[in-house]
Amino acid sequence: MTRDDVPPGKGQCDIRLEVDNQVEVAVRRDMVSIHTLAGNESRDVGSECNAPLPDRDIRGFNFQVVDSRNEMRLIEEPSRRNDFSVIVRIRDGAGGYGRYHFRLSWMMTPGGDFRGPGDDRRDFPGRRDGDGFSWNNTITFRGFGRGESAFNDYGVQRLSNVTVDIDRGGKLVATFRTDRGRPLSFTGVVIGREEGRLKADVTTEDRRLRGPMFLSVDDRQNVNSITLEATDGRDRLRLNWDRR
């Protein structure tokens, strides 16, 4: 689910259950499995995530007990050994159903440094690690085309050329020229890539709306298409752009 209370670049899952006696909870990607060890079947009471748990080495993983009537503890952190699953055990001996809420959080970063076609790490002696946007170490994609954005399905804004800058840590800035003169910009982080397709978690310039941006690019650093749906749970912005 879209979470407007989670900063860009951070993944978060809140697992909320009602448990009777003993269960073992496994979280992997976008699936939550509950194995009942004793007592009645558990009930979900509003679990939500802003992104699937990564299926690779996870940076900044954290487990937090938010609400617990009895015992709840982390048994296994995500690793290659357990196929990047989180295992949590709950023991409730108070009788009847008790409420349990635990939170998983992590840094949403691409699997390794973002590189363009033919990039070599040695070509960038000024490269620095960390979360800061290194403007002197960016890959720039450009697109010449047409598109539009719509806020709450009205007030269509025409878009023309786009520039997408991505640094080696995966931080992204996408800027569109518009028919209203003022550029339309989004910032975020690349959270997935497969050949010429990228997925980024982005926010609007005022940081109010957030959602997944999908980009198609080629090996000449041209942008072919971009789609976005961003929301704060109430308002919604839709964007479609294609190369011409």
N, C-alpha and C positions, 0 to 999 in steps of 0.2 A: 504494500500500500504506500501511497505517497505520504511522507511525513514532513510537515513544514517546520517541525521543531528539531530536526536533525541537521547539523551543518553539512554543506556540500563536501563531498569527498569522504564522508563517514557512513559506514553501513551499520544498521541497528535492527535487531529483532527483539521484540518484547513478547515473551511466551507467558500467557496467562491461563491457568488451569484450575479446576476444582478436582481435588484428589481425595480418594477414600483409601486409606492404608498405604500401600507401597507401589510405586511405579518407577520405571526407568524411561527417561525421555531422550530421544536421539534427534538432533537437528542436522540435516545435510541438505545443502543447496536450498531449495524452496519447499522441502518436505519436513514435516515433524511427525515422528513415529512415537507412539506411547505403548510400552510393554507393561501390562499389569502383572505385578508380582504377587499381590494379595489385595483383596477387597473388590469393590465394584469398579466398573469402567470409569475412567476419568472423563471430564467434560472441558471443552475449550470455552473460555469466557472472554474472547476478544484478542487473540494473538494477532500480531501484525509485524511486518518487516518492510523496510524501504528498499531492500535488495536481497537477492539470494546470498547465502553464505558462500564465499569463494571455494572453489574446488582446487586450490593450489595453496602454496605457503602464504599464510595470512600475517600481515603486518598489524601490530597494535591490537591484537585480540584481547578482549576483556570480558570476564563473567561477573555479573553483579546480581546479588539477591536483593530484590525490591520489596517483596512481601512474602512472608512465610509463617505459617502457624506452628509447624514443627521443623523437622530436619530437611534441609535441601542442600546438596553439595555437588560440585563439579567432579565427575569421575574421570573424564578424558577430555583434553583439549583437542582441537582439530589437528591432524597430522596425516602424513602419507600412510602410516600404519593402519589407521582407521578410516581411510578414504575421506579425510577432512570432514569428519563428523564431530559434533559436540555431544557428549553423553552426560546427563544429569540424573541423579537419583534422589527421589523424594520419599521420605518415610513420615507418615502421619498416623500417630497412634491415639489421637484424641477422640476418635469416633465420629462417624458421619463425614461429610465433605468439608475439606478445608481449602482456602484459597492460597494459591502459590503463583508468584510472578517473578521470573528471572529475565535479565536483559543481557544480550550478547551484542558486542560492538567491535568494530574493526575499521581499519583504514581501507578505503576503496581505491586501490591503485592498479595500474595495468600490470600484467605479469612480466616484470622486468622493465628496463628503461624503454621508452618509446623511441623507435628509430624509423627513419624514412628509408626509401630504397637505396641500398648501397652505403648506408651510414657505417662509419667506423668510429668507435668511441675515442680513438686516438686523434681523430680530426678535430676534437673539441677540447683543447687543453684548459679552457676556462670552465669546464663543466663542474657543477657542484651538486652534491646530493641534498636531500631534504625536500621540504614542501614548498619552498620559495619558487616563484616563477622566474626562471633565468632567461631573460629576454635575449641575451646574446647567444643562447644555445637553443633556439627554436627551429622547428620545421614549419614552413609557411605553405599552406595550400590556398589556391585561389580558384574562384569560379566565376564565370561570366554567363549569366542566365537570368531567369525570371522566377518569381514565386510570390507568395502572399502569406501574411499572418492575420489571424482573426482572434479577437478577444471576446470570449463568451458568444461566439458565432455571429457577432456583428462588428461593425467598425473595421472592415478589411483594409489592411495596409499592404500596398504593393512593394515587392522587394526586387532589387536588381543584383548587382555583383556582391560577392561574399569573399571575405578573407578569414581563414582559420589558422591560428597560431597554436602550436602545441610544443611544450618544452619537454626535456628529456625525462622529467618526472611524471609526464602525462597531463599536466595542467593545460587547459584549453581556453582560448578566447575566440569566439566566432562573432564577426561583425558584418552586418548586411547594410547596404545602401538602400534607402527607402524613397518613396515618392513624396514624403513629407519633409525631406531635407535632413532630419536628425537621424543618425545611424541607429540601428537596432542591434544591441550587443547581448551576448550571453557568456557566462564564465562557468567553468566546472572542471571536471577531471575525467579523462578517458578510463573507462572501467572494463573495456573489452575490445578486442580486435581480431578479425579473421580475414586474412588476405586484404582486399580493398574495402572492407566494411568495418567501421568503428562505431562503438557505442560510448556515449559520455553521459555523465550525471551533471546536469547544468541548472543554473538559476538565471532568472532575469536580472537586469541591471540593478533593479531596486531590491533584489534578493527575496522577493515575495512569492514568486511562482517557481516551481521546480519540477523537473521531469527528465525522462530519457531523450537524448538527441541521437539519431542515427545518421551517420554520414557515409557516403560512398565516394571513394577517392581512387585515383589511378597512380601508376608508377612515375608519372610526370608531375605529380603534386597538383593535379587538377581536382577540383571538387565536382562530382557528377550529380549528386543529389543530397538533400538534407530534409529530414522530417523531425518534428518535435511536438510533443504534447506536454505542457507544463500546467500545474495547478497548485493551489493552496488548499484544496479540499472544497472550495466554494467557487472561485473564479477559475477560468480555464483559457489557456492560449494554445492555439493550433498553428503550426507553421509547416508549409511545404514549399520546397525550392528545387528546381531542376536546371541543369546546364543546357544552354541553347547554343 
